[in-house]
Every structure is written in C-alpha cells, then in structure tokens.
Amino acid sequence: MKEKISWHFCDHCRGQIPVLDQGYMVEEKTCRLFCSESCIVKYYDPLIDLLANDEKQYRKKNNINEKLEISEAKQRKLLSSVLEQPDEIWSCSDQLGCEYFFQIKKVSTQPTWMILVCFRFKQKPSFILHHVLTHSSQMMQYYQKGTLVTQNEEIVDDQALTNEEIIVPEKFMEQVESLRSSFLASILSKRDEQDIPIEDFHLFEEYIEPTISQPEEVFEYEDKSGHLVHAFIRDFEKMDDCFFYIVLSLKLDPTMQPAENRLDDEVFIPVLAFPTIDEQLYLSFKKGICLTRKAVN
C-alpha cells in the first residue's frame, strides 16, 4: 500500500495541520481546510459582508422597507428551526464551482419567511453566511436561486411568532447586534480548541430559557464599551456530558417600550448564548457584582 502524504495547511492563517482529522471543513466540493473556528469566520468575512450588502441593495432597489423586531431568543429559535426543518433548500454554484445553499422556511401565517444562506457538509448545514427575516414574498423569491434540492409540504409554525412578543425597539436591537459581534470575537480568542464547536451551538438553544429563568449564578459587569452586561450561568448534563451554559444579556429599559406593551417584570435580551466545557472560559465571566450565587451542597 502506498503511503499517503499529510501536507495540510489552514487556508486562512497558513498554519500546518499535522493530522487531517484535526482540521475543519465546511464545504463539500472544495479542499478548503481550517485549523480553528476563528479562522473559518475570518476567512469568510468578506463573503459575509458581501451578502449583507447584497440584501441591503436589493431592499433599496425594490423599496422593501421592513422593521421586524423580535427578541434574540426568538431569533435563535427560528434559526434552529430553519436549520433542522426547512421548507425548501435551493442550491447554486458560482463560476468556480463553489456551492451555496439557501434554506427557506415560512415561520408565520402573516406571512413571514426566514432564509439562511449557508454551506453544507455531509448533507448538513455547516456554516451560516447570512440570514434574512422578511414579510416580502418578493424578497423570499430572490433567494430561490439555482436548483430546488428539497421541498417539504408547507408547515407553518404558528407558535414561532405570536402577537404577544415583547416589543424591542429597533435602536436597542441594533445595539444588541453590534455587541454580539464583539462578544463572539472575544470568546473565539479565549476558548479552548477542544471546546464545543460553534456549528453545534444551535443544538443547545433549549437551554437559553431555563438558564435565564433559573440561573445558578448571575454576574453584572461593565464591558469595555460601558455597557452593563448580565451573565446568566447554569450547568447542565446532556448525554452524560456536563457543560456550562452562559447567556450574556442586556437589560431592556422599560421606558424604551411603548406604554401599551410595557411590562412590570425585568426583561433581559440575550446578546449571545453558548455552551462550554472550558472551565477557564466559564471562570472569565465570574466577575463584577454577583447577583446570584451558586448554592454549595
């Protein structure tokens, strides 16, 4: 048997990957290989920006002006739904053979659609490049590109969006979106390479609500930009594996809500939620003022 060579390098940082199994691949029809999740994000940053700008230009050109305000928790729930049970999957390749997928799902009878632009690897979504939430059928049809790969019978999740959602001001959500990027970059720089992969985060979304409603620990601290952040922390067990779940949130100022929708209870809008088995990463969020302390058995 001929000996196989093992000359593999990260397509972003060019660092050597000694063993192929230690690398990350997100595209099925290319040989692009990465040494870490952070290198994946950095490599595709220009494409992510291009897709975001393409949506803006299409909206402007066709006068599709929408303000869909939903909480971060609800958005993550919708993303998970479109990842796992899309109504349609479209496939389109560029001139070099790079294949892009468009997963579309009707998430409300209003109607409302969520669209994901992503890569797929081994017949599963591997990396999300862009997502769109829209009431516009024209906007939805814009992403029906290339060839229809999968089409399910129309299934509308009436519980996905309801009339009883918390009204979150657009300005506040813009702040949340901006902070999410900086929080994610910070976590990527700290986390251990053996930690739970980012592409698996959606599999843990069910832990967002119990972590916020019944946290074991809550810390309040001020980040470098002066924002008051609340870190909700709780440990869980899944398939005999223990992990920490951390939800970084901003407290919604009640005066920012319309008077008719104002709630008496405190409302925390998740900025970033993630599981981790990295104890050092968990400990890095135990700072500031401890509002809830973990019980000692």
VEXDREN-2710 file (C-alpha; in Angstrom, 1 decimal):
% VEXDREN-2710
k/r/px/py/pz
1/MET/0.0/0.0/0.0
2/LYS/1.3/3.4/-1.0
3/GLU/2.0/5.8/1.9
4/LYS/-0.3/8.8/1.8
5/ILE/1.2/12.3/2.3
6/SER/-0.1/14.6/5.0
7/TRP/0.8/18.1/3.9
8/HIS/-2.2/20.1/5.2
9/PHE/-2.3/23.8/5.9
10/CYS/-5.0/26.2/7.1
11/ASP/-6.5/28.2/4.2
12/HIS/-6.6/31.3/6.4
13/CYS/-3.5/31.5/8.7
14/ARG/-1.4/29.0/6.6
15/GLY/-0.5/27.2/9.8
16/GLN/0.2/23.5/9.4
17/ILE/-2.4/20.9/10.4
18/PRO/-0.4/17.8/11.3
19/VAL/-3.4/15.4/11.3
20/LEU/-6.3/15.8/8.8
21/ASP/-8.9/14.9/11.5
22/GLN/-7.8/17.9/13.5
23/GLY/-8.9/20.3/10.7
24/TYR/-12.3/21.8/9.9
25/MET/-14.1/21.6/6.6
26/VAL/-17.4/23.4/5.8
27/GLU/-17.7/23.0/2.0
28/GLU/-18.4/19.7/0.3
29/LYS/-16.9/20.3/-3.1
30/THR/-13.7/22.1/-2.2
31/CYS/-10.5/21.1/-0.3
32/ARG/-10.5/24.2/1.9
33/LEU/-9.3/23.2/5.4
34/PHE/-9.1/25.3/8.5
35/CYS/-7.2/24.9/11.8
36/SER/-9.8/26.5/14.0
37/GLU/-13.3/28.0/14.1
38/SER/-11.9/31.5/14.4
39/CYS/-10.0/31.0/11.1
40/ILE/-13.2/29.9/9.4
41/VAL/-15.0/33.1/10.4
42/LYS/-12.1/35.3/9.4
43/TYR/-11.7/33.6/6.0
44/TYR/-15.3/34.1/5.1
45/ASP/-15.7/37.6/6.5
46/PRO/-15.5/39.3/3.0
47/LEU/-18.3/36.9/1.7
48/ILE/-20.4/37.6/4.8
49/ASP/-20.1/41.3/4.3
50/LEU/-20.9/40.9/0.6
51/LEU/-24.1/39.0/1.3
52/ALA/-25.2/41.6/3.9
53/ASN/-24.6/44.4/1.4
54/ASP/-26.4/42.5/-1.4
55/GLU/-29.5/42.2/0.8
56/LYS/-29.4/46.0/1.6
57/GLN/-29.0/46.9/-2.1
58/TYR/-31.9/44.6/-3.2
59/ARG/-34.2/46.1/-0.5
60/LYS/-33.2/49.6/-1.5
61/LYS/-33.7/48.9/-5.2
62/ASN/-37.1/47.3/-4.8
63/ASN/-38.3/49.5/-1.9
64/ILE/-38.6/46.7/0.6
65/ASN/-38.5/48.6/3.8
66/GLU/-39.3/46.4/6.9
67/LYS/-38.7/46.6/10.6
68/LEU/-39.1/43.1/12.1
69/GLU/-38.3/43.4/15.8
70/ILE/-38.0/40.1/17.6
71/SER/-36.0/39.1/20.6
72/GLU/-32.6/37.4/20.3
73/ALA/-34.0/34.2/21.9
74/LYS/-36.8/34.0/19.4
75/GLN/-34.4/34.7/16.5
76/ARG/-32.2/31.8/17.7
77/LYS/-35.3/29.5/17.9
78/LEU/-36.2/30.4/14.3
79/LEU/-32.6/29.8/13.1
80/SER/-32.7/26.4/14.7
81/SER/-36.0/25.6/13.0
82/VAL/-34.7/26.6/9.5
83/LEU/-31.5/24.7/10.0
84/GLU/-33.3/21.5/11.0
85/GLN/-36.6/21.6/9.1
86/PRO/-36.5/24.0/6.1
87/ASP/-39.5/24.1/3.7
88/GLU/-37.1/24.4/0.8
89/ILE/-33.4/24.0/0.0
90/TRP/-32.0/25.7/-3.1
91/SER/-28.5/25.1/-4.5
92/CYS/-26.5/27.4/-6.6
93/SER/-22.8/27.3/-7.7
94/ASP/-20.5/30.1/-8.8
95/GLN/-18.3/30.0/-11.9
96/LEU/-15.5/28.3/-9.9
97/GLY/-17.8/25.5/-8.7
98/CYS/-18.3/26.8/-5.1
99/GLU/-21.7/25.6/-4.0
100/TYR/-24.1/27.8/-1.9
101/PHE/-27.3/26.7/-0.2
102/PHE/-30.4/28.7/0.5
103/GLN/-32.7/27.2/3.2
104/ILE/-36.1/28.8/3.4
105/LYS/-38.9/28.3/5.9
106/LYS/-42.3/30.0/6.4
107/VAL/-42.3/30.7/10.1
108/SER/-45.6/32.6/10.5
109/THR/-49.0/32.9/8.8
110/GLN/-48.6/36.7/8.5
111/PRO/-46.7/35.5/6.3
112/THR/-43.0/35.7/7.4
113/TRP/-40.1/33.8/6.0
114/MET/-36.6/33.1/7.3
115/ILE/-33.9/32.5/4.8
116/LEU/-30.4/31.1/5.5
117/VAL/-27.5/31.3/3.1
118/CYS/-25.1/28.6/4.1
119/PHE/-22.6/25.9/3.3
120/ARG/-23.5/22.3/3.7
121/PHE/-21.1/19.4/4.6
122/LYS/-22.0/15.8/4.7
123/GLN/-25.6/16.7/3.9
124/LYS/-26.0/19.1/6.9
125/PRO/-25.6/22.9/7.3
126/SER/-22.1/23.6/8.3
127/PHE/-21.6/27.3/8.3
128/ILE/-24.2/30.2/8.1
129/LEU/-23.1/33.1/5.9
130/HIS/-26.2/35.2/6.1
131/HIS/-29.8/35.1/7.3
132/VAL/-32.9/37.1/6.3
133/LEU/-36.2/37.6/8.0
134/THR/-38.9/39.1/5.8
135/HIS/-42.7/39.6/5.2
136/SER/-42.0/40.1/1.5
137/SER/-42.6/37.3/-0.9
138/GLN/-40.5/39.1/-3.5
139/MET/-37.6/39.1/-1.0
140/MET/-38.1/35.4/-0.3
141/GLN/-38.2/34.6/-4.0
142/TYR/-34.9/36.5/-4.6
143/TYR/-33.2/33.7/-2.6
144/GLN/-34.8/30.9/-4.6
145/LYS/-31.6/30.6/-6.6
146/GLY/-30.3/27.8/-8.8
147/THR/-31.9/24.4/-8.4
148/LEU/-34.6/23.3/-5.9
149/VAL/-32.9/20.4/-3.9
150/THR/-35.6/19.7/-1.3
151/GLN/-39.2/20.8/-0.9
152/ASN/-41.3/19.8/2.1
153/GLU/-45.1/20.2/2.4
154/GLU/-45.9/23.6/3.7
155/ILE/-45.6/23.5/7.5
156/VAL/-46.3/26.8/9.3
157/ASP/-45.1/27.1/12.9
158/ASP/-47.8/29.4/14.3
159/GLN/-46.0/29.4/17.6
160/ALA/-42.8/30.7/16.1
161/LEU/-44.1/34.3/16.1
162/THR/-47.0/35.5/18.1
163/ASN/-48.8/38.7/18.8
164/GLU/-47.7/38.6/22.4
165/GLU/-44.0/39.1/21.7
166/ILE/-42.1/41.6/23.7
167/ILE/-41.7/44.8/21.7
168/VAL/-38.0/45.5/21.4
169/PRO/-37.1/49.0/20.0
170/GLU/-35.1/48.9/16.8
171/LYS/-32.3/51.1/18.3
172/PHE/-31.9/48.6/21.2
173/MET/-31.7/45.7/18.8
174/GLU/-29.0/47.5/16.7
175/GLN/-27.0/47.8/19.9
176/VAL/-27.5/44.1/20.6
177/GLU/-26.4/43.1/17.1
178/SER/-23.3/45.3/17.4
179/LEU/-22.4/43.8/20.8
180/ARG/-22.9/40.2/19.6
181/SER/-20.0/40.6/17.1
182/SER/-17.6/41.9/19.7
183/PHE/-18.7/39.3/22.3
184/LEU/-18.3/36.4/19.8
185/ALA/-14.8/37.7/18.8
186/SER/-13.8/37.9/22.4
187/ILE/-15.0/34.3/23.1
188/LEU/-13.2/32.9/20.0
189/SER/-10.0/34.4/21.2
190/LYS/-10.3/32.9/24.7
191/ARG/-11.9/29.5/24.2
192/ASP/-10.0/26.2/24.0
193/GLU/-9.8/24.5/20.6
194/GLN/-11.3/21.3/22.1
195/ASP/-14.4/23.2/23.3
196/ILE/-17.9/22.6/21.8
197/PRO/-17.8/23.6/18.1
198/ILE/-19.6/26.8/17.2
199/GLU/-21.6/25.0/14.5
200/ASP/-23.2/22.9/17.2
201/PHE/-24.4/25.8/19.3
202/HIS/-27.9/25.6/17.8
203/LEU/-28.3/22.2/19.3
204/PHE/-28.2/23.7/22.8
205/GLU/-30.7/26.5/22.3
206/GLU/-33.3/24.8/24.5
207/TYR/-31.1/25.8/27.5
208/ILE/-31.5/29.5/26.9
209/GLU/-34.8/29.9/28.7
210/PRO/-34.0/27.7/31.8
211/THR/-30.6/29.5/32.2
212/ILE/-32.3/32.9/32.3
213/SER/-35.3/31.9/34.3
214/GLN/-33.5/29.6/36.8
215/PRO/-29.8/30.6/36.8
216/GLU/-27.3/29.1/39.3
217/GLU/-25.2/32.2/39.0
218/VAL/-25.7/35.8/37.8
219/PHE/-23.0/38.4/37.4
220/GLU/-23.4/42.0/36.5
221/TYR/-20.4/43.8/35.0
222/GLU/-19.5/46.7/32.7
223/ASP/-17.8/45.8/29.4
224/LYS/-15.1/47.9/27.8
225/SER/-17.7/50.0/25.9
226/GLY/-19.5/50.9/29.1
227/HIS/-22.5/48.5/28.6
228/LEU/-23.9/46.9/31.7
229/VAL/-23.9/43.2/30.9
230/HIS/-25.7/40.4/32.9
231/ALA/-24.1/36.9/32.6
232/PHE/-26.6/34.1/33.4
233/ILE/-24.8/30.9/34.1
234/ARG/-26.0/27.3/34.8
235/ASP/-24.5/23.9/34.4
236/PHE/-26.4/21.1/32.7
237/GLU/-25.9/17.5/31.7
238/LYS/-26.6/16.2/28.2
239/MET/-26.0/12.6/27.1
240/ASP/-23.9/12.0/30.3
241/ASP/-21.7/15.0/29.4
242/CYS/-21.6/18.1/31.8
243/PHE/-21.3/21.6/30.4
244/PHE/-21.8/25.2/31.4
245/TYR/-24.4/27.3/29.6
246/ILE/-23.8/31.1/29.6
247/VAL/-26.2/33.7/28.4
248/LEU/-24.8/37.3/28.1
249/SER/-27.7/39.7/28.2
250/LEU/-28.6/43.4/28.2
251/LYS/-31.4/44.7/30.4
252/LEU/-34.2/46.3/28.5
253/ASP/-35.1/49.8/29.8
254/PRO/-38.9/49.7/30.3
255/THR/-39.2/53.3/29.1
256/MET/-37.9/52.3/25.7
257/GLN/-41.1/50.2/25.2
258/PRO/-44.4/51.5/24.0
259/ALA/-46.6/52.3/27.0
260/GLU/-49.3/49.7/26.0
261/ASN/-46.7/46.9/25.8
262/ARG/-44.7/47.9/28.8
263/LEU/-44.0/45.0/31.3
264/ASP/-43.6/45.3/35.0
265/ASP/-41.1/42.5/35.2
266/GLU/-37.4/43.0/34.3
267/VAL/-36.7/41.9/30.7
268/PHE/-33.3/40.7/29.6
269/ILE/-32.5/40.4/25.9
270/PRO/-29.8/37.8/25.2
271/VAL/-26.9/39.1/23.2
272/LEU/-25.0/35.8/23.0
273/ALA/-25.8/32.4/24.4
274/PHE/-23.4/29.4/24.2
275/PRO/-22.4/26.1/25.8
276/THR/-18.9/25.4/27.0
277/ILE/-16.8/22.7/28.6
278/ASP/-13.9/25.1/29.1
279/GLU/-13.7/25.9/32.8
280/GLN/-11.3/28.8/32.2
281/LEU/-13.8/30.4/29.8
282/TYR/-16.6/29.9/32.4
283/LEU/-14.5/31.5/35.1
284/SER/-13.8/34.5/32.9
285/PHE/-17.4/35.5/33.3
286/LYS/-17.5/35.3/37.1
287/LYS/-16.7/39.0/37.5
288/GLY/-18.3/42.2/38.6
289/ILE/-21.2/42.1/41.0
290/CYS/-22.5/38.6/42.0
291/LEU/-26.3/38.9/42.0
292/THR/-27.0/35.2/42.4
293/ARG/-24.5/32.9/44.0
294/LYS/-24.3/29.2/43.2
295/ALA/-25.5/27.0/46.0
296/VAL/-23.0/24.8/47.8
297/ASN/-24.1/21.3/48.5
END
